[in-house]
Amino acid sequence: MFKPGDLVIISDDCDIQNFAGRTAIIVKSVGQDATDHSHGFYYQLHFADGNTHIFTHRELALLSKAERKENENR
């Protein structure tokens, strides 16, 4: 499970070119899918260019190949 403040690095070889190689910070958890209790969490991400997007836990794992950097300063 991701937490607010986690840094997500999207892999360079991501099939969605709009996100390939980008870095984002998880701003907040925005809920859970009632039909998927194991990985149905939704997260709001803030990208360096100022854009925000909402992804599911599963989408984040696929986009970033589960690569995640934790904020060590909390």
Secondary structure, DSSP 8 states (H G I E B T S, - for coil): ---TT-EEE--TT-SSTTTTT-EEEEEEEEEE-TT-TTT-EEEEEEETTS-EEEEEHHHHHHHHTT-EE--TT-
